[in-house]
Amino acid sequence: MEEGLLSDEEIMGTKRIRTGVHSEQIPEIIRSATGMTEFNCYPGYPSNTCYQTAFFVSFNSKLLAEGKEHLHFRKIIKRLNEHMLKCGGITTNVVIITDSWDAGIASNEQNCIDQIKARANVELYFFTVSPVPFVTRVPI
C-alpha cells in the first residue's frame, strides 16, 4: 500500500480519543494531530477560503459521534463534490475519515470520485475505537 499523507497516529489523534467527539471538535483535533493550520474541514467552521488540503469526517457510531452535527457518509460525499467544484484548482489533497463506510453510496458516486481523483490525491481512512482504536487506509 502506498504511503499516505498521514500516519495512523496522526489520523484524529487515535491515542487521545477514548470517548465521543463533538463535530465542532474535529478541526482542532486535526490541527493538533497534524500540525496543519490551513485546511478545509467538513464538518467544521465555514470558510470562503480554499486550501491545499481538505478533510471530510463522517462519524456516526455511538462510540465516536457525540451531539447531532455529525455528517452521514452520504453528506460527506456531497460536501466533497461541492468543495471540489468550488476549490478544485486549489485543493490537491483530500482526506476522508469515516467510521461508517457505505459501499453502496461510494459505488453510486464512483464516477464523481474518479473525476476528483484525476485532479487530487484522495485518501480514505476507516476509523474505529472498538474494541481498540484502529485506523486503516482503504483504497477508493
Residue pairs with C-beta under 8 A, 6 or more apart in sequence:
1 137
4 123
4 125
4 137
5 53
5 93
5 95
5 121
5 123
6 33
6 34
6 95
6 123
6 125
8 14
8 135
9 15
9 33
10 33
10 34
11 33
11 97
11 125
11 127
11 135
12 21
12 29
12 30
12 33
12 57
12 97
12 127
12 135
13 29
13 32
13 33
14 127
14 133
14 134
14 135
15 133
16 29
17 29
17 64
17 129
17 133
18 129
19 66
20 62
20 63
20 64
20 65
20 66
20 67
21 29
21 59
21 64
21 65
21 66
22 66
22 67
22 69
23 43
23 44
23 57
23 59
23 65
23 67
23 69
23 70
23 71
24 43
24 44
24 67
24 69
26 41
26 43
26 44
26 55
26 57
27 41
27 44
27 45
30 36
30 39
30 41
30 55
30 57
31 37
31 39
36 53
38 51
38 52
38 53
39 51
39 52
39 53
39 54
39 55
40 47
40 49
40 50
40 51
40 53
40 54
40 55
40 83
40 87
40 91
41 54
41 55
41 57
42 54
42 55
42 56
42 57
42 71
42 76
42 79
42 80
42 83
43 57
43 69
43 70
43 71
44 55
50 86
50 87
50 90
50 91
51 87
51 90
51 91
52 90
52 91
52 92
52 93
53 91
53 92
53 93
53 94
53 95
54 80
54 83
54 87
54 91
54 93
54 94
54 95
55 95
55 96
55 97
56 71
56 76
56 79
56 80
56 83
56 94
56 95
56 96
56 97
57 71
57 76
57 96
57 97
57 98
58 70
58 71
58 72
58 73
58 75
58 76
58 96
58 97
58 98
58 99
58 100
59 65
59 70
59 98
59 99
59 100
59 127
60 70
60 72
60 73
60 99
60 100
61 99
61 100
61 128
61 129
61 130
63 129
63 130
64 99
64 127
64 129
65 99
71 79
72 100
73 98
73 100
73 101
73 102
73 105
73 106
74 102
74 105
76 96
76 98
77 105
77 106
77 109
77 112
77 113
80 94
80 96
80 113
80 116
81 109
81 112
81 116
83 91
84 91
84 94
84 116
84 119
84 120
88 116
88 119
88 120
91 120
92 119
92 120
92 121
93 120
93 121
93 123
94 116
94 120
94 121
94 122
94 123
95 123
95 125
96 122
96 123
96 124
96 125
96 140
97 125
97 127
98 124
98 125
98 126
98 127
99 126
99 127
99 128
101 124
101 126
101 138
106 113
106 140
113 122
113 140
116 122
117 140
122 140
123 137
123 140
124 137
124 138
124 139
124 140
125 135
125 136
125 137
125 138
126 135
126 136
126 138
127 134
127 135
128 134
128 135
